[in-house]
Amino acid sequence: MRNGAFTLIELLITCIILGILVTIAVPTYNRAVERSKYSQAIHNLKTLRQAELAYFIDTGEFTEDWAALDSVVNAASSELNSSNDWSYDVATGTSTFSLTATREGSGAHSSQTITLDKNDSWTGRDNWE
């Protein structure tokens, strides 16, 4: 006689199905989050590159000073400082510069870098594609 309750077998099958769905969904979600963070770093590097080029047009030299770049591209440094996922660095020479984003935290992509230079040449992007 059935009184409307679930049997133990029905509950076990439901738990197994949920477990399978979770094992598929969680890695997909984590990859999507990681891709989003990667896209943000690419955007920030492109913004910084434009700021360096604009600063060079104004002053005739490149700078490593985030505040100087912020005066050229509004809120560039505040956007970079708000990110806990990446740290950014700029190295300048007399006629060139190199921008580097380094992944912070732990995980599969921690400490990996993406670099963009004056000539729009990228290194490290193939690690993320």
QUICOR-V998418 format. One record per run of one state. SS is the DSSP state (helix for helix, strand for strand, loop for the rest). FROM is the first residue (numbers start at 1). TO is the last residue. If there is no record, write none. Layout:
# QUICOR-V998418
SS;FROM;TO, SS;FROM;TO
This chain:
# QUICOR-V998418
loop;1;7, helix;8;59, loop;60;65, helix;66;72, loop;73;75, helix;76;81, loop;82;85, strand;86;92, loop;93;96, strand;97;103, loop;104;112, strand;113;117, loop;118;121, strand;122;123, loop;124;124, helix;125;127, loop;128;129
